[in-house]
């Protein structure tokens, strides 16, 4: 009798265990990864445009690869088809054609927004090592909205251009990798910008957002501001933790709009930096603290 009771008890536990697993599987939403096929006339919302039926949301990961029909010229770009939310946008090692993504309802009209949002953690725009194409997000209308922090991880040899405004309250951008992204929009995101590696092109004075009191942190890389005129940092503090070159023929103060403090290195001595100007340039008259490093005031 005791044996039968133990057997019954074991069966009950087993049933509860499998029921719990089934419930977890039912309510856990898997990542939705899709690869562009270009067979839907360029419309993101057409299922045949992707490798499988697509549902957009904060777990949607989209990849552009070698199959870039309807996305290989400015006359036949990919377009959103509606306001969309995704977690990541990836250009893999086979994405060797130029790719254009319009933030529009149809191929050339009615602006639509693209939101980067993740259920947890950061969102991503990734350009893989080996990718040789040039990629443009925007093309004349629509906004890119940050619903989470955005990591741009660019290791390709081509360029990545975001030429529409990037907005979002409390969220910022981190740039990793050796590649070259260009920010061309009048951006208003407020979470700050961190440059960890590679080069960043700025084609708009407000390209680094509107963080107050957010920070612009340089841990590596180079900024090219030659085509944008003066760089506007507003009241944001600037922290330099590396040997850094600011390529510009203009001053860093953005016509005296850069009023934040400049910090070179860190107080505990773990970081050190140097600010160089390639071309002519000066730093603003804002307060400057040099913990470890140097701050040249002219061409280096």
HELIX and SHEET records of a PDB file:
HELIX    1   1 UNK A    2  UNK A   27  1                                  26    
HELIX    2   2 UNK A   47  UNK A   49  5                                   3    
SHEET    1   A11 UNK A  32  UNK A  35  0                                        
SHEET    2   A11 UNK A  60  UNK A  64  1                                        
SHEET    3   A11 UNK A  88  UNK A  91  1                                        
SHEET    4   A11 UNK A 123  UNK A 127  1                                        
SHEET    5   A11 UNK A 150  UNK A 154  1                                        
SHEET    6   A11 UNK A 173  UNK A 176  1                                        
SHEET    7   A11 UNK A 193  UNK A 195  1                                        
SHEET    8   A11 UNK A 215  UNK A 218  1                                        
SHEET    9   A11 UNK A 237  UNK A 240  1                                        
SHEET   10   A11 UNK A 262  UNK A 264  1                                        
SHEET   11   A11 UNK A 288  UNK A 290  1                                        
SHEET    1   B10 UNK A  78  UNK A  79  0                                        
SHEET    2   B10 UNK A  99  UNK A 102  1                                        
SHEET    3   B10 UNK A 135  UNK A 138  1                                        
SHEET    4   B10 UNK A 159  UNK A 162  1                                        
SHEET    5   B10 UNK A 180  UNK A 183  1                                        
SHEET    6   B10 UNK A 199  UNK A 202  1                                        
SHEET    7   B10 UNK A 222  UNK A 224  1                                        
SHEET    8   B10 UNK A 243  UNK A 247  1                                        
SHEET    9   B10 UNK A 273  UNK A 278  1                                        
SHEET   10   B10 UNK A 293  UNK A 299  1                                        
SHEET    1   C 4 UNK A  84  UNK A  86  0                                        
SHEET    2   C 4 UNK A 114  UNK A 116  1                                        
SHEET    3   C 4 UNK A 144  UNK A 146  1                                        
SHEET    4   C 4 UNK A 166  UNK A 167  1                                        
END                                                                             
